[in-house]
Amino acid sequence: MEATERKPIGTECKHVIYGRAVDGSPDDILFVKERIHYNDGTVENNTRLVRNFIRSFSVTREGNRNHKQKKEWERLDKVMKVNCTQREMNRRAMRALGMGNGMLGMKQIARSPYLYGTDISSACLLKQKYMKAYPNLNTDSTVAAFDLETAMENRGSIKTDEPILGAITFKERVHLVIRREFFRLKGIATDVEGEALVRAAFQKYLGDLPVTDEWREKNPGKEKLDLIEERKLNLRVVFVDTPGQLCASCIEAAHEWKPDFLIAWNMKFDLEKTVIALENEGYNLADIFADPSVPPEYRFFDIRWGQSVKFTADGDRHSLASEEQWHSVIAPSSFYWIDAMAVYHRLRMAGGKQHSYKLDFILNKHLGLRKLDFSFADHIPEHDKGQWHIFMQKNYPVEYSIYNIFDDIGLELLDEKNTDVSRLLSAQCGYSEYRHFASQTRRTWDDFHFFCEERGLIECATSDKMMDELDEKTCSLDGWIATLPSHLILEEDGVQLIEETPGVHSLARTEVADLDVTATYPTEQIAANISKETTTKELISIDGIDDKDRRAIGINFSGGSNNAIEICVSLYKAPTPNQLLAAFEEELSREAA
């Protein structure tokens, strides 16, 4: 019987990166990481460049330009489609709207009420084409882990904060990079001697990993953990002279292995040290971070650091913790950089803030494992991690190298258990680019584009000035968030916090709700079918009702009949219950007389 010919049955898109040529040409590109599926059940990774991808936007036809305010969407038969590359879109949009040939930004151009479909990116459009063509091809992504260790103090030619160790792991593969000077300061004279010591320590500590009681509870019947045997680990040790060479070697290994994601825990630390080390030694960052197969004219690199501060609706400034920030690396690469800590936080925001986002705490919580520790460092207080690192770097550089490796393997183990990056991230991102994962608004708008498309509509283009002069006269959007003062709550159901007085209730409560999120915004809009298309008039003011009462009425509306009396009293000037009672008693008195 003849063997069945192996044939591709479809192609899955793992990610798409948009960029522009850097050689002065007008070209732009989409770099695609693909997974090709075959009829025998096998898959192959592939990357490809799509040059000058043609996408479209729309403008209202001349005869239908009879409105001054933006619409949420427009019917396709009322607009004219314009095809172009993403790089050409600004110029073509200005021309289509009769705005000349200037150099305005798209958000300025989009002030026009006649522009549609410019917010969706070419990367998102191409990703959707793959998903629409092959909806059943949706495999878990592959994940590699990256971690740097930096010097805690000056020693020899090594300066504080410079990378001294770097490791990248991917399933059975381990790539460890060591600064020669780091080992030489401990008297390890040659690379051969250093590698032999590392391999012996690798076998000693990862072949019989110290496990916790929590791990034994999660793995009944197992008293030890041999990571080398279980994961079939294959160690590669590389010695280099400089921090830049160390970082470049780690990234080269990632290019060689081609995972779908390269994760780090608190990625900003590792990336900042990497970029500084490479730039100090004159490396071209685009050449390092771009896939080697990409022609030089299409190599680019950018880091978009997540916001470290946000402002509340009332204008208050609020600092964002490291896990709340979303950082993006933009480069045409087979792997996408992701901060695993930020993903972990985002996927669990509904459950509240974790006690800690340190990797050691998270590993123990989910796996029952702790980061590597060593008995010869037990004299250092647990809370003084800085001194622990200084002690290990100065006295036990070989063991410290294994500590570096385990941080990566621990990250892989965590994702294999929780599937945060390998599965959940992709599922929740949908058509959107991974750089937009932290923006629910952006991802919803991307979905909205295809929702409209299926119904013969196209969504409006958002501008930097979405409010017009009439919007400014309506009730302000500021000052709506209010917290009910706890001293006004009569029920004694607060948490009992004081051990010595167990019968005393505090004002702290665990079962609370946010009314404006759970009821006001979506429920009122859905119940009243509120949108620009269904609204002919919008209220600006009510004679005799001040702004404070209008806000209270708007909030109380979500309470329906529960707030009927208060609404009638404040809005319709109906008598209060006490006034009704007084009038009733007065009437009884008159009748009795």
LINNORPE-V967729 format. One record per residue. N is the residue number from 0. RES is the residue in three letters. PHI is phi as a letter, one per 20 degrees, with the letter a starting at -180 (NA if undefined). Layout:
n,res,phi
N,RES,PHI
N,RES,PHI
This chain:
n,res,phi
0,MET,NA
1,GLU,f
2,ALA,f
3,THR,f
4,GLU,f
5,ARG,f
6,LYS,c
7,PRO,f
8,ILE,d
9,GLY,r
10,THR,c
11,GLU,d
12,CYS,e
13,LYS,e
14,HIS,a
15,VAL,c
16,ILE,d
17,TYR,e
18,GLY,b
19,ARG,d
20,ALA,f
21,VAL,d
22,ASP,d
23,GLY,n
24,SER,f
25,PRO,e
26,ASP,f
27,ASP,c
28,ILE,c
29,LEU,c
30,PHE,e
31,VAL,d
32,LYS,e
33,GLU,d
34,ARG,c
35,ILE,e
36,HIS,d
37,TYR,d
38,ASN,f
39,ASP,e
40,GLY,n
41,THR,e
42,VAL,c
43,GLU,c
44,ASN,f
45,ASN,b
46,THR,c
47,ARG,b
48,LEU,d
49,VAL,d
50,ARG,e
51,ASN,l
52,PHE,f
53,ILE,e
54,ARG,c
55,SER,b
56,PHE,c
57,SER,c
58,VAL,c
59,THR,f
60,ARG,f
61,GLU,g
62,GLY,f
63,ASN,d
64,ARG,e
65,ASN,c
66,HIS,c
67,LYS,d
68,GLN,e
69,LYS,f
70,LYS,e
71,GLU,f
72,TRP,b
73,GLU,c
74,ARG,f
75,LEU,f
76,ASP,f
77,LYS,d
78,VAL,c
79,MET,d
80,LYS,e
81,VAL,c
82,ASN,e
83,CYS,a
84,THR,e
85,GLN,f
86,ARG,f
87,GLU,e
88,MET,f
89,ASN,g
90,ARG,f
91,ARG,f
92,ALA,f
93,MET,f
94,ARG,f
95,ALA,f
96,LEU,e
97,GLY,m
98,MET,d
99,GLY,n
100,ASN,d
101,GLY,f
102,MET,c
103,LEU,f
104,GLY,f
105,MET,f
106,LYS,f
107,GLN,f
108,ILE,f
109,ALA,f
110,ARG,f
111,SER,f
112,PRO,f
113,TYR,d
114,LEU,d
115,TYR,c
116,GLY,m
117,THR,e
118,ASP,f
119,ILE,f
120,SER,e
121,SER,f
122,ALA,f
123,CYS,f
124,LEU,f
125,LEU,f
126,LYS,f
127,GLN,f
128,LYS,f
129,TYR,f
130,MET,f
131,LYS,f
132,ALA,f
133,TYR,c
134,PRO,f
135,ASN,e
136,LEU,e
137,ASN,b
138,THR,e
139,ASP,f
140,SER,e
141,THR,e
142,VAL,c
143,ALA,d
144,ALA,c
145,PHE,c
146,ASP,b
147,LEU,d
148,GLU,d
149,THR,d
150,ALA,f
151,MET,e
152,GLU,b
153,ASN,f
154,ARG,b
155,GLY,m
156,SER,e
157,ILE,e
158,LYS,d
159,THR,g
160,ASP,m
161,GLU,f
162,PRO,f
163,ILE,d
164,LEU,b
165,GLY,b
166,ALA,c
167,ILE,c
168,THR,c
169,PHE,b
170,LYS,l
171,GLU,e
172,ARG,e
173,VAL,c
174,HIS,d
175,LEU,d
176,VAL,d
177,ILE,c
178,ARG,f
179,ARG,g
180,GLU,g
181,PHE,f
182,PHE,e
183,ARG,f
184,LEU,f
185,LYS,d
186,GLY,n
187,ILE,e
188,ALA,f
189,THR,c
190,ASP,f
191,VAL,f
192,GLU,f
193,GLY,f
194,GLU,f
195,ALA,f
196,LEU,f
197,VAL,f
198,ARG,f
199,ALA,f
200,ALA,f
201,PHE,g
202,GLN,f
203,LYS,f
204,TYR,e
205,LEU,e
206,GLY,f
207,ASP,b
208,LEU,f
209,PRO,f
210,VAL,d
211,THR,e
212,ASP,f
213,GLU,f
214,TRP,f
215,ARG,f
216,GLU,f
217,LYS,e
218,ASN,c
219,PRO,g
220,GLY,n
221,LYS,d
222,GLU,d
223,LYS,b
224,LEU,c
225,ASP,d
226,LEU,f
227,ILE,f
228,GLU,f
229,GLU,f
230,ARG,d
231,LYS,l
232,LEU,f
233,ASN,c
234,LEU,e
235,ARG,c
236,VAL,d
237,VAL,c
238,PHE,d
239,VAL,c
240,ASP,e
241,THR,c
242,PRO,f
243,GLY,f
244,GLN,f
245,LEU,f
246,CYS,f
247,ALA,f
248,SER,f
249,CYS,f
250,ILE,f
251,GLU,f
252,ALA,f
253,ALA,f
254,HIS,f
255,GLU,f
256,TRP,e
257,LYS,l
258,PRO,f
259,ASP,f
260,PHE,c
261,LEU,d
262,ILE,d
263,ALA,b
264,TRP,e
265,ASN,m
266,MET,f
267,LYS,g
268,PHE,g
269,ASP,f
270,LEU,f
271,GLU,f
272,LYS,f
273,THR,f
274,VAL,f
275,ILE,f
276,ALA,f
277,LEU,f
278,GLU,f
279,ASN,f
280,GLU,d
281,GLY,n
282,TYR,f
283,ASN,e
284,LEU,f
285,ALA,f
286,ASP,f
287,ILE,f
288,PHE,e
289,ALA,f
290,ASP,f
291,PRO,g
292,SER,f
293,VAL,f
294,PRO,g
295,PRO,g
296,GLU,f
297,TYR,d
298,ARG,e
299,PHE,b
300,PHE,b
301,ASP,b
302,ILE,d
303,ARG,d
304,TRP,f
305,GLY,f
306,GLN,f
307,SER,e
308,VAL,c
309,LYS,c
310,PHE,d
311,THR,f
312,ALA,f
313,ASP,e
314,GLY,n
315,ASP,f
316,ARG,e
317,HIS,c
318,SER,f
319,LEU,e
320,ALA,f
321,SER,g
322,GLU,f
323,GLU,e
324,GLN,e
325,TRP,d
326,HIS,d
327,SER,c
328,VAL,d
329,ILE,d
330,ALA,b
331,PRO,f
332,SER,c
333,SER,f
334,PHE,c
335,TYR,d
336,TRP,f
337,ILE,c
338,ASP,e
339,ALA,f
340,MET,f
341,ALA,f
342,VAL,f
343,TYR,g
344,HIS,f
345,ARG,f
346,LEU,f
347,ARG,c
348,MET,f
349,ALA,f
350,GLY,e
351,GLY,n
352,LYS,f
353,GLN,f
354,HIS,g
355,SER,b
356,TYR,d
357,LYS,f
358,LEU,g
359,ASP,g
360,PHE,f
361,ILE,f
362,LEU,f
363,ASN,f
364,LYS,f
365,HIS,e
366,LEU,d
367,GLY,m
368,LEU,d
369,ARG,c
370,LYS,f
371,LEU,g
372,ASP,c
373,PHE,c
374,SER,f
375,PHE,f
376,ALA,d
377,ASP,f
378,HIS,f
379,ILE,e
380,PRO,g
381,GLU,g
382,HIS,f
383,ASP,d
384,LYS,f
385,GLY,f
386,GLN,f
387,TRP,f
388,HIS,f
389,ILE,f
390,PHE,f
391,MET,f
392,GLN,f
393,LYS,f
394,ASN,d
395,TYR,c
396,PRO,f
397,VAL,f
398,GLU,f
399,TYR,f
400,SER,f
401,ILE,f
402,TYR,g
403,ASN,f
404,ILE,f
405,PHE,f
406,ASP,g
407,ASP,f
408,ILE,f
409,GLY,g
410,LEU,f
411,GLU,f
412,LEU,f
413,LEU,f
414,ASP,f
415,GLU,f
416,LYS,e
417,ASN,e
418,THR,l
419,ASP,g
420,VAL,e
421,SER,f
422,ARG,c
423,LEU,f
424,LEU,g
425,SER,f
426,ALA,f
427,GLN,f
428,CYS,f
429,GLY,m
430,TYR,f
431,SER,f
432,GLU,f
433,TYR,f
434,ARG,f
435,HIS,d
436,PHE,g
437,ALA,f
438,SER,d
439,GLN,f
440,THR,f
441,ARG,f
442,ARG,f
443,THR,f
444,TRP,f
445,ASP,f
446,ASP,f
447,PHE,f
448,HIS,g
449,PHE,f
450,PHE,f
451,CYS,f
452,GLU,g
453,GLU,f
454,ARG,d
455,GLY,m
456,LEU,c
457,ILE,b
458,GLU,f
459,CYS,f
460,ALA,e
461,THR,e
462,SER,d
463,ASP,e
464,LYS,c
465,MET,f
466,MET,e
467,ASP,d
468,GLU,f
469,LEU,f
470,ASP,f
471,GLU,f
472,LYS,e
473,THR,f
474,CYS,g
475,SER,f
476,LEU,e
477,ASP,e
478,GLY,m
479,TRP,e
480,ILE,f
481,ALA,c
482,THR,d
483,LEU,f
484,PRO,g
485,SER,f
486,HIS,f
487,LEU,e
488,ILE,e
489,LEU,e
490,GLU,f
491,GLU,e
492,ASP,c
493,GLY,f
494,VAL,f
495,GLN,e
496,LEU,d
497,ILE,e
498,GLU,f
499,GLU,f
500,THR,c
501,PRO,f
502,GLY,e
503,VAL,e
504,HIS,e
505,SER,e
506,LEU,e
507,ALA,e
508,ARG,c
509,THR,d
510,GLU,e
511,VAL,c
512,ALA,b
513,ASP,d
514,LEU,f
515,ASP,f
516,VAL,f
517,THR,f
518,ALA,c
519,THR,f
520,TYR,f
521,PRO,f
522,THR,f
523,GLU,f
524,GLN,f
525,ILE,f
526,ALA,f
527,ALA,e
528,ASN,l
529,ILE,e
530,SER,a
531,LYS,f
532,GLU,f
533,THR,e
534,THR,d
535,THR,d
536,LYS,c
537,GLU,c
538,LEU,f
539,ILE,d
540,SER,b
541,ILE,c
542,ASP,g
543,GLY,n
544,ILE,d
545,ASP,e
546,ASP,f
547,LYS,f
548,ASP,f
549,ARG,f
550,ARG,f
551,ALA,f
552,ILE,f
553,GLY,f
554,ILE,f
555,ASN,f
556,PHE,g
557,SER,f
558,GLY,e
559,GLY,l
560,SER,f
561,ASN,f
562,ASN,d
563,ALA,f
564,ILE,f
565,GLU,f
566,ILE,f
567,CYS,f
568,VAL,f
569,SER,f
570,LEU,e
571,TYR,e
572,LYS,l
573,ALA,f
574,PRO,f
575,THR,f
576,PRO,g
577,ASN,f
578,GLN,f
579,LEU,f
580,LEU,f
581,ALA,f
582,ALA,f
583,PHE,f
584,GLU,f
585,GLU,f
586,GLU,f
587,LEU,f
588,SER,f
589,ARG,f
590,GLU,f
591,ALA,f
592,ALA,f
